[in-house]
C-alpha cells in the first residue's frame, strides 16, 4: 500500500466515524448522555465488535487488514491525528480553567485527588490478585499486572470529565472547578505511578522515579516561571487593536506538549498546563477557543475513537464466568472511585451531597482510561479479553455519570431540566473547611 492509498483510507475512516458519531451523539443526547459517549460508541461500532462482525469486507475498506497494509500506514496516521486531537482538546480545557478559583479550593482538590486515587488504586491492586490466574498466563508477572490494574482503576478521564461539565454548563461552577482540579492532580499522580509500573515491567524502576521528579520540576517551572511571562505577553497582545500571536502560541503548545511527553507524563498534560497559565478571560484565550473548538471536537478527536474501536472486541468476552468478571470489574471501579472520593470530600469539609457529586464526576473514565489500557495492551500486561472488559468498564462508568447527577439533583429538590438552578451547599464549620458551594448538578 502506497501513501496515496493510505490517505484515502484515513479520510474515509474519519468521514465514517464523524457521520456515525453524529447519529450516535443525537441518540445519546435524547437519552441525557454527553456527546462524547456517542463518539466512543461510533468508534466501537465501526471496529471489529460490530462492523467487522457484520460486514468484515466493509470494515477492511475503511481500515485495511495488516496483510493489505503491512507497514501500518493507515493505523499510524490515525494514531498521529488522534494524539494531536487530544493535545489540542486538553489545551482548550486548560484555557478555560480558572486558576483563581482553583486556588480557593486547592486544599479540597488535593484531598479529593488523594482519595480518588489511593482507594481505587488499592481496590484495583487487590482485584488483580484475583484476576491474574483467571485472565493471564505465566508470562505476565503478578506484581506488574497488579500494579497496572491499580493505576487503571485510579484513572479519571480528565478530557471527558471536562466535556461533561461543558455540556452541563458546570465548567465555571465551584463544583466544576474543584472536579477539574482534583482530576488534573489525580491523573498526574496516576501517570507518575504508571511510569513506575512501565519501568518495573521493562526492568527500569529508576525511570519511574525520574518521571516523578521531572513532573514536579515541569509543573513548578510552568507556574513559577512561564506563567508570569505569559501573563505579560498576553496583556501586551490584548492591548493592541489587531494583536495576534497564533503561530507562536502553537509553537509554545507543541513545545510544552513535547516536553511533557519526553518526561513520560503524556503530551496532554503539557498542553493543559500551557492553557492553564494563559489568563482565561483574555482576548487571546477567547480567540483560540473560537478558532479551535469545532475543528478539534468534530474532526480530530473522532480519530481516537476509531483507534479505540479497532482494538475493542466484545466477542472475546464469552461464557458466564467472563461476563461475571466483567461485571465485577465495573462494580469495583464504581464503588471504589465514588466511595474514595466521597470519603476524601467529607474529610476536606464538603457536605455529603457535594462529596457525592464529586464522586460521580471523578468516576468518569474514558479517554485517559483508554490511553492507559492501550499502553497495557501494547506492553503485554493485559490480554485482549481483559482490555475489552476494561473498555466496557470505562463506557459504563462514563454512561452512569449523567443519570447519577440527575438523581442527585432530584434528591436535592432541583429539577434535572434546570441546569441553571443553584444548589446551596453546606460544609463543615471546622477551621480550614471550604466555603459553601453554589453550584448545579442538573442538566
C-alpha positions in Angstrom: 0.0 0.0 0.0 1.3 3.4 -1.0 0.8 6.8 0.7 -2.0 7.8 -1.7 -4.0 4.7 -0.9 -3.4 5.1 2.8 -4.6 8.7 2.6 -7.8 7.5 1.0 -8.4 5.0 3.9 -7.7 7.7 6.5 -10.1 10.2 5.0 -12.8 7.6 4.5 -12.4 6.3 8.1 -12.6 9.8 9.5 -15.7 10.6 7.4 -17.4 7.4 8.6 -16.6 8.0 12.2 -17.8 11.6 12.1 -21.0 10.6 10.3 -21.9 7.6 12.6 -20.7 9.7 15.5 -23.3 12.5 14.8 -26.0 9.9 14.7 -24.9 8.3 18.0 -24.5 11.8 19.5 -28.0 12.7 18.7 -29.3 9.5 20.2 -27.2 9.9 23.3 -28.4 13.5 23.8 -32.0 12.2 23.7 -31.0 9.8 26.5 -29.4 12.6 28.5 -25.9 11.4 27.8 -22.9 13.5 26.9 -21.9 13.8 23.3 -18.6 12.0 23.9 -20.4 8.7 24.7 -21.9 8.7 21.2 -18.5 9.3 19.7 -16.9 6.4 21.6 -19.8 4.1 20.6 -19.4 5.2 17.0 -15.7 4.2 17.1 -16.5 0.8 18.6 -19.4 0.3 16.1 -17.0 0.7 13.2 -14.5 -1.7 14.7 -14.4 -5.5 14.8 -17.1 -5.7 17.5 -19.9 -4.7 15.1 -18.9 -3.7 11.6 -16.1 -6.2 11.4 -18.5 -8.9 12.6 -21.4 -8.0 10.4 -19.5 -6.8 7.3 -15.8 -7.5 7.5 -15.1 -6.5 3.9 -16.7 -3.1 4.5 -14.6 -2.6 7.6 -11.5 -3.6 5.6 -12.5 -0.9 3.1 -12.1 1.7 5.8 -9.2 0.2 7.8 -7.2 -2.3 5.8 -6.0 -5.6 7.3 -2.4 -6.0 8.3 -1.9 -8.1 5.2 -3.1 -5.2 2.9 -1.2 -2.6 5.0 1.9 -4.4 6.3 3.6 -1.1 7.2 0.6 0.1 9.2 0.4 3.4 7.3 -3.4 3.9 7.9 -3.2 2.9 11.6 -0.2 5.1 12.2 -1.8 8.1 10.5 -5.0 7.7 12.5 -2.9 7.4 15.7 -1.0 10.6 15.0 -4.2 12.5 14.2 -5.8 11.2 17.3 -2.9 12.3 19.5 -3.0 15.8 18.0 -6.7 16.0 18.7 -6.2 15.0 22.3 -3.4 17.5 22.8 -5.4 20.4 21.3 -8.5 19.4 23.3 -6.7 19.5 26.5 -5.2 22.8 25.7 -8.7 24.2 25.3 -9.7 22.7 28.6 -6.7 24.4 30.2 -7.5 27.8 28.6 -11.0 27.7 30.2 -9.6 26.6 33.6 -9.9 29.3 36.2 -6.7 29.3 38.3 -8.0 31.9 40.8 -11.0 29.7 41.7 -8.7 26.6 41.9 -6.5 28.4 44.5 -9.7 29.0 46.5 -10.3 25.2 46.7 -6.7 23.9 46.5 -7.0 22.1 49.8 -10.2 20.3 48.9 -8.8 19.4 45.4 -5.7 17.8 46.9 -7.8 15.8 49.4 -10.2 14.7 46.7 -7.4 13.7 44.3 -5.7 11.6 47.0 -8.9 9.8 48.0 -10.0 9.2 44.4 -6.6 7.8 43.5 -5.4 5.8 46.5 -8.7 3.9 47.4 -9.5 2.8 43.7 -5.8 2.0 43.2 -5.8 -0.3 46.2 -9.0 -1.9 45.1 -7.6 -2.5 41.6 -4.5 -4.0 43.1 -6.5 -6.5 45.2 -8.8 -7.3 42.4 -5.8 -8.0 40.2 -4.6 -10.7 42.6 -7.9 -12.5 42.0 -7.9 -11.9 38.2 -4.3 -12.9 37.4 -4.8 -16.7 37.5 -8.0 -16.3 35.5 -7.0 -13.9 32.8 -3.2 -14.0 32.4 -0.6 -16.6 31.5 2.7 -17.2 33.2 4.5 -14.7 31.0 2.8 -11.8 32.9 4.3 -11.1 36.3 1.7 -11.0 39.0 3.3 -7.9 40.6 3.3 -5.9 37.3 -0.2 -6.9 36.5 -1.5 -5.9 40.0 0.3 -2.5 39.8 -1.0 -1.8 36.4 -4.6 -2.7 37.4 -4.3 -0.4 40.4 -3.3 2.5 38.2 -6.0 1.7 35.6 -8.7 1.8 38.3 -7.4 5.1 39.7 -7.6 7.0 36.4 -10.2 9.7 35.9 -11.0 10.7 32.3 -9.9 14.3 32.5 -10.9 15.3 29.0 -14.2 13.6 29.1 -15.0 15.0 32.5 -14.3 18.4 31.1 -16.6 17.7 28.2 -19.4 16.6 30.5 -19.0 19.7 32.6 -19.2 21.9 29.5 -22.2 20.1 28.2 -23.9 20.7 31.5 -22.6 24.3 31.8 -20.8 23.4 35.0 -17.2 24.1 33.9 -17.2 27.5 35.6 -19.1 26.5 38.8 -17.3 25.8 42.0 -18.1 22.1 41.6 -16.8 22.1 38.1 -13.6 23.9 39.1 -13.0 21.6 42.0 -13.7 18.5 39.9 -11.3 19.6 37.2 -8.6 20.5 39.7 -8.9 17.2 41.5 -9.0 15.2 38.3 -5.9 17.0 37.0 -3.9 16.3 40.2 -5.2 12.7 40.3 -4.2 12.0 36.7 -0.7 13.5 37.1 -0.2 11.2 40.1 -1.6 8.2 38.2 0.7 8.9 35.2 3.7 9.0 37.5 2.6 5.7 39.0 2.1 4.3 35.5 5.5 5.4 34.5 6.9 3.5 37.5 4.9 0.4 36.5 6.2 0.6 33.0 9.7 0.9 34.4 9.2 -2.2 36.5 7.8 -4.1 33.5 10.8 -3.1 31.5 13.2 -3.6 34.4 13.9 0.1 34.7 12.4 1.0 38.0 14.7 4.1 38.3 12.9 5.5 35.2 9.7 5.9 37.2 11.4 7.9 39.9 12.9 10.2 37.3 9.4 10.8 35.8 8.1 11.9 39.2 11.0 14.3 39.7 10.7 15.6 36.1 6.9 16.1 36.5 7.4 18.1 39.7 10.0 20.3 38.1 8.0 20.8 35.0 4.8 21.8 36.8 6.8 24.2 39.1 8.5 25.8 36.1 5.2 26.3 34.2 3.6 28.1 37.1 6.5 29.9 38.6 8.5 30.9 35.5 6.3 30.5 32.4 3.0 31.9 33.8 4.4 35.4 34.7 5.9 35.7 31.3 2.7 34.5 29.5 0.6 37.0 31.5 2.8 39.9 30.4 2.8 38.8 26.8 -0.9 38.2 26.6 -1.6 41.5 28.3 0.5 43.2 25.6 -1.2 41.4 22.8 -4.7 42.3 24.2 -3.7 46.0 24.3 -3.0 46.0 20.6 -6.0 46.7 18.3 -5.3 43.8 16.0 -2.8 41.8 18.1 -2.4 38.2 17.3 0.2 35.6 18.1 -1.4 32.4 16.9 1.7 31.0 15.3 3.9 31.5 18.4 1.2 30.1 20.6 1.1 26.9 18.6 4.9 26.8 18.9 4.6 27.1 22.7 1.8 24.5 22.7 3.7 21.9 20.8 6.9 22.6 22.7 5.2 22.1 26.2 3.4 19.0 24.9 6.7 17.6 23.6 8.4 18.3 27.0 5.6 16.6 28.8 5.8 13.6 26.5 9.6 13.4 26.9 9.3 13.4 30.7 6.9 10.5 30.5 3.6 12.2 31.6 1.9 12.2 28.2 1.7 15.2 25.9 -1.8 16.1 27.1 -0.6 17.4 30.4 1.9 19.8 28.9 -0.9 21.1 26.7 -3.3 21.5 29.6 -0.6 23.3 31.7 0.1 25.8 28.9 -3.6 26.5 28.6 -4.0 26.9 32.4 -1.2 29.6 32.6 -3.0 31.7 29.9 -5.5 34.1 31.6 -8.8 32.5 30.8 -10.6 35.8 30.4 -8.1 37.3 27.9 -8.8 38.0 24.2 -6.1 35.5 23.3 -7.9 32.8 25.2 -11.3 33.7 23.7 -9.9 33.8 20.1 -8.1 30.4 20.4 -11.2 28.8 21.8 -13.3 30.1 19.0 -10.9 29.0 16.3 -10.1 25.5 17.6 -13.2 24.2 19.3 -15.2 22.9 16.3 -12.1 21.6 14.4 -10.9 19.6 17.4 -14.2 18.2 18.6 -15.7 17.4 15.2 -12.6 16.4 13.1 -9.6 15.4 15.2 -11.0 13.6 18.3 -13.0 11.1 16.2 -9.7 9.6 15.0 -9.0 8.5 18.6 -12.4 6.8 18.9 -11.7 5.0 15.6 -8.5 3.7 17.1 -10.2 2.5 20.2 -12.9 0.7 18.2 -10.3 -1.2 16.3 -8.9 -2.7 19.5 -12.2 -3.4 21.2 -13.5 -6.9 20.5 -16.7 -7.6 22.5 -16.8 -11.1 21.0 -13.8 -12.0 23.1 -16.0 -12.0 26.3 -17.6 -15.4 26.1 -19.3 -17.5 28.7 -20.9 -16.8 32.0 -17.7 -16.6 34.0 -16.2 -13.9 31.8 -19.3 -11.8 31.9 -19.4 -12.1 35.7 -15.7 -11.0 35.8 -16.6 -8.0 33.6 -19.5 -7.0 36.0 -17.2 -7.4 39.0 -14.6 -5.1 37.4 -17.4 -2.5 36.8 -18.7 -2.8 40.3 -15.3 -2.5 42.0 -14.5 0.5 39.8 -17.7 2.4 40.7 -17.7 1.6 44.4 -14.1 2.4 45.0 -14.0 5.6 43.0 -17.2 7.1 44.2 -16.6 5.9 47.8 -13.0 7.1 47.9 -13.9 10.5 46.5 -16.8 10.8 48.9 -14.7 9.9 51.9 -12.0 12.4 50.9 -14.5 15.1 50.2 -16.1 14.7 53.6 -12.7 14.7 55.3 -12.0 18.0 53.5 -15.1 19.6 54.9 -17.6 19.2 52.0 -21.2 18.3 52.7 -22.4 14.9 51.8 -24.3 15.9 48.6 -21.3 17.8 47.2 -18.9 15.0 48.0 -21.3 12.6 46.3 -21.5 14.8 43.2 -17.7 14.9 43.1 -17.6 11.1 43.4 -19.9 10.7 40.4 -17.8 13.1 38.3 -14.5 11.6 39.3 -15.9 8.2 38.4 -16.0 9.3 34.8 -13.5 7.3 32.9 -12.9 7.1 29.1 -10.3 8.9 27.2 -7.5 8.7 29.7 -8.5 5.2 30.7 -8.4 4.1 27.0 -4.9 5.6 26.7 -3.7 3.7 29.7 -5.3 0.5 28.5 -3.7 0.9 25.1 -0.3 1.1 26.8 -1.1 -2.0 28.9 -2.2 -4.0 25.8 0.9 -2.9 23.8 3.2 -3.9 26.7 1.6 -7.2 27.0 0.5 -6.6 30.6 -3.2 -7.2 29.9 -4.7 -9.7 27.4 -7.2 -8.6 24.7 -10.1 -10.0 26.6 -9.4 -8.0 29.7 -8.7 -5.0 27.5 -12.3 -5.3 26.2 -13.7 -5.7 29.7 -11.9 -2.6 30.9 -13.1 -0.6 27.9 -16.7 -1.6 28.7 -16.0 -0.5 32.3 -14.8 2.9 31.0 -18.0 3.2 29.0 -20.3 2.1 31.8 -18.8 4.5 34.4 -19.0 7.4 32.0 -22.5 6.5 30.9 -23.6 6.4 34.6 -22.4 10.0 35.2 -25.5 11.7 33.7 -28.2 9.7 35.4 -26.4 9.8 38.7 -26.1 13.6 38.5 -29.7 13.9 37.6 -30.7 11.7 40.6 -28.5 13.8 42.9 -30.2 16.9 41.6 -33.7 15.4 42.1 -32.9 14.2 45.6 -31.7 17.8 46.4 -35.0 19.3 45.2 -33.7 20.6 41.9 -35.2 19.8 38.6 -32.7 18.0 36.3 -34.1 20.1 33.4 -33.0 23.3 35.1 -29.2 23.4 34.7 -29.0 27.0 35.9 -30.8 26.5 39.2 -28.2 26.8 42.0 -28.0 24.3 44.9 -26.9 25.6 48.2 -24.1 23.5 49.6 -23.3 23.4 53.3 -20.0 22.3 54.7 -18.4 21.6 58.0 -17.7 24.5 60.3 -14.3 23.1 61.1 -11.3 25.5 60.7 -9.9 25.4 57.2 -13.1 23.9 55.7 -14.0 25.2 52.3 -16.7 27.8 51.7 -20.2 26.7 50.9 -20.8 25.9 47.2 -23.4 27.4 45.0 -23.5 25.1 42.0 -25.6 23.0 39.8 -25.6 19.3 39.2 -28.6 19.2 36.9 -28.8 19.2 33.1 
